[in-house]
Amino acid sequence: MPLLWRGYRRPLGMEDLGAIDEDLHSLATWNKLSLYWSKHARRAANGETKQPLLLACGTAFAGPLAAPIFPHLVASVVTLARPLIIGHTVTFVTSYTTANPEPLSHGWGLVGATALTYLVYSVAIAVAHIATQRSSLALRGALMEALYRKSMVIRAETAREMGAAKASNLMSVDVNAVVVTVKAIHEVWTALVMTGLGLYLIYTQIGISFVSRTPHKSAVLIASWLVWLERSSSLPCSRFS
């Protein structure tokens, strides 16, 4: 809030922004990654794996990568609670056209439930985005540090063969592809969870007849899965070695 207030009153400068946590500094993240990178690099050299960087990043940053899961689940459940609140609201309003209206306290309860739903959703989605950005920042810092250290020890002949733009492409395009994929993975599994819960809500309302719409939902699931596969296949995991 203080940062938002300062930004509202005047343009923000570098001195207004807080410092990055020490555990997200490039050196700190590289120290975590290097412990697992050497292990999986040896496995790759022995032919035991083809994605040493993917395994090393997933092991080193398992905690930060998994941190957005719980808030995303909370946001998904709260999002699907909105149709239930709307249904109860319609029932409550409709009851006043009959001889037996519902108590007025039920209406205030619906108001409170609506406010609580949007409050919990706002907090959950904010926490999920923060956790996703932190995991992306940790990955970016570790990979950038790895590329920098590699560029300091690479042989001159190899550097000439690679070309001057190779390192810059790895640091910009390829690292950014890895970071963007972190967000895409969470979006895919969240969409799958919400689709499943949504189908269950439809089933509770109209019964087994919801199966008539299943092909459309299946098409959405397949399309989401194909998008995830396309983005994952573009990861340059083997190009950092």
C-alpha positions in Angstrom: 0.0 0.0 0.0 2.8 2.6 0.7 4.3 1.9 -2.7 0.9 2.3 -4.4 0.3 5.6 -2.5 3.7 6.9 -3.5 3.1 5.9 -7.1 -0.2 7.6 -7.1 1.3 10.9 -5.9 4.5 11.0 -7.9 6.5 8.9 -10.5 8.3 6.0 -8.9 12.1 5.8 -9.0 14.6 3.0 -8.3 15.0 4.3 -4.7 11.3 3.6 -4.1 11.5 -0.1 -5.0 12.4 -2.6 -2.4 15.4 -4.8 -2.6 15.2 -8.4 -4.0 15.3 -11.1 -1.4 18.8 -12.5 -0.9 17.6 -16.0 -1.6 16.5 -14.8 -5.1 19.9 -13.3 -6.0 21.6 -15.0 -9.0 24.5 -16.3 -6.9 22.2 -17.8 -4.3 20.0 -19.5 -6.9 23.0 -20.8 -8.8 24.4 -22.3 -5.6 21.1 -24.3 -5.3 21.1 -25.3 -9.0 24.7 -26.3 -9.2 24.3 -28.9 -6.5 21.9 -30.9 -8.7 23.2 -29.8 -12.1 26.6 -31.6 -11.7 24.7 -34.8 -10.7 22.3 -34.7 -13.6 24.9 -33.6 -16.1 26.9 -36.8 -15.2 23.8 -38.8 -15.7 23.3 -37.2 -19.1 26.9 -38.0 -20.1 26.2 -41.6 -19.2 23.1 -41.7 -21.3 20.7 -42.0 -18.3 18.7 -38.9 -19.1 18.2 -36.5 -22.0 16.9 -33.5 -20.0 19.5 -32.8 -17.3 18.6 -29.1 -17.0 14.9 -29.8 -16.6 15.6 -32.4 -13.8 18.1 -30.1 -12.1 15.8 -27.1 -12.1 12.8 -29.2 -10.9 14.8 -30.7 -8.0 16.6 -27.5 -7.0 13.5 -25.3 -7.1 10.8 -27.8 -6.2 9.6 -25.7 -3.3 9.2 -22.4 -5.2 7.7 -24.2 -8.2 5.1 -25.9 -6.0 4.3 -22.8 -4.0 1.6 -21.5 -6.4 -0.3 -24.8 -6.3 -2.3 -24.2 -3.1 -3.4 -20.6 -3.7 -4.4 -21.6 -7.3 -6.5 -24.4 -5.9 -8.2 -22.0 -3.4 -8.8 -19.5 -6.2 -10.3 -22.2 -8.4 -12.6 -23.5 -5.7 -13.8 -19.9 -4.8 -14.3 -19.1 -8.5 -16.6 -22.1 -8.8 -18.5 -21.1 -5.7 -19.8 -18.0 -7.5 -22.5 -19.9 -9.5 -23.7 -21.5 -6.3 -24.1 -18.1 -4.7 -25.9 -16.7 -7.7 -28.3 -19.7 -7.6 -29.1 -19.2 -4.0 -29.5 -15.4 -4.6 -32.0 -16.1 -7.4 -33.9 -18.5 -5.2 -33.9 -16.0 -2.4 -35.3 -13.2 -4.6 -37.8 -15.5 -6.2 -39.2 -16.5 -2.8 -40.6 -13.0 -2.3 -43.0 -13.6 -5.2 -44.5 -16.5 -3.3 -46.5 -16.8 -0.1 -43.5 -18.1 1.9 -40.5 -15.7 1.5 -37.2 -16.6 3.0 -36.0 -14.8 6.1 -34.2 -11.5 5.5 -31.2 -12.8 7.3 -30.6 -15.2 4.4 -30.2 -12.2 2.1 -27.6 -10.6 4.4 -25.9 -14.0 4.6 -25.7 -14.0 0.8 -24.2 -10.5 0.8 -21.6 -11.6 3.3 -20.8 -14.8 1.3 -20.4 -12.8 -1.9 -18.0 -10.3 -0.2 -16.0 -13.1 1.4 -15.8 -15.0 -1.9 -14.3 -12.1 -3.8 -12.0 -11.2 -0.9 -10.6 -14.8 -0.7 -10.3 -14.9 -4.5 -8.4 -11.6 -4.6 -6.0 -12.7 -1.9 -5.5 -16.2 -3.3 -4.8 -15.1 -6.9 -2.4 -12.4 -5.7 -0.5 -14.9 -3.6 -0.5 -17.3 -6.5 0.9 -14.6 -8.9 3.6 -13.6 -6.4 4.6 -17.2 -5.9 4.8 -17.8 -9.6 6.9 -14.6 -10.1 9.3 -15.7 -7.3 9.8 -19.1 -8.9 10.3 -17.5 -12.3 12.8 -15.1 -10.9 14.7 -17.9 -9.1 14.9 -19.8 -12.4 16.0 -16.8 -14.4 18.7 -15.8 -11.9 20.1 -19.3 -11.8 20.2 -19.8 -15.5 21.7 -16.3 -16.1 24.4 -17.0 -13.6 25.1 -20.4 -15.2 25.4 -18.8 -18.7 27.7 -16.1 -17.3 30.0 -18.6 -15.7 30.0 -20.8 -18.8 30.9 -17.8 -21.0 33.9 -17.0 -18.7 35.5 -20.4 -19.2 34.6 -21.3 -22.7 37.4 -21.8 -25.2 38.1 -19.0 -27.7 37.8 -21.5 -30.6 34.4 -22.7 -29.4 33.2 -19.1 -28.9 34.1 -18.2 -32.5 32.3 -21.3 -33.8 29.2 -20.4 -31.8 29.1 -16.8 -32.9 28.7 -13.6 -31.0 24.9 -13.8 -30.8 24.7 -17.3 -29.3 25.2 -16.2 -25.6 22.8 -13.2 -26.0 20.1 -15.5 -27.5 20.5 -17.9 -24.6 20.3 -15.2 -22.0 17.2 -13.5 -23.6 15.1 -15.7 -25.8 15.8 -19.1 -24.3 15.8 -18.1 -20.7 12.6 -16.2 -21.2 11.0 -19.3 -22.8 11.8 -21.3 -19.7 10.4 -18.6 -17.4 7.2 -18.2 -19.4 6.6 -21.9 -19.3 6.4 -21.9 -15.5 3.3 -19.7 -15.7 1.9 -21.8 -18.6 2.2 -25.0 -16.6 0.2 -23.6 -13.7 -2.4 -22.2 -16.1 -2.9 -25.6 -17.8 -3.4 -27.7 -14.6 -5.6 -25.0 -13.1 -7.8 -25.1 -16.2 -8.0 -28.9 -16.0 -9.1 -28.7 -12.3 -11.7 -26.0 -13.0 -13.1 -28.0 -15.9 -13.5 -31.1 -13.8 -15.2 -29.2 -11.0 -17.3 -27.3 -13.5 -18.5 -30.6 -15.0 -19.4 -31.8 -11.5 -21.4 -28.6 -10.8 -23.3 -29.1 -14.1 -24.0 -32.7 -13.1 -25.5 -31.6 -9.8 -27.8 -29.3 -11.6 -29.0 -31.3 -14.7 -27.9 -34.8 -13.9 -26.4 -37.3 -16.3 -27.6 -35.3 -19.3 -24.5 -33.1 -19.0 -22.7 -35.9 -20.9 -24.2 -34.6 -24.1 -21.8 -31.6 -23.7 -18.8 -33.8 -22.9 -17.3 -33.8 -26.4 -17.0 -30.0 -26.3 -15.2 -30.2 -22.9 -13.0 -32.9 -24.1 -11.9 -30.8 -27.1 -11.0 -28.0 -24.7 -9.0 -30.4 -22.5 -7.1 -31.8 -25.5 -6.4 -28.3 -26.9 -5.0 -27.2 -23.5 -2.9 -30.3 -23.4 -1.5 -29.7 -26.9 -0.7 -26.1 -26.0 1.3 -27.3 -23.0 3.1 -29.9 -25.0 4.0 -27.3 -27.7 5.4 -24.9 -25.2 7.3 -27.7 -23.3 8.8 -29.0 -26.5 10.3 -25.6 -27.2 12.3 -25.6 -24.0 16.0 -25.4 -24.7 16.9 -27.7 -21.8 19.7 -29.4 -23.6 21.3 -26.2 -25.0 22.6 -24.9 -21.7 25.1 -27.7 -21.3 
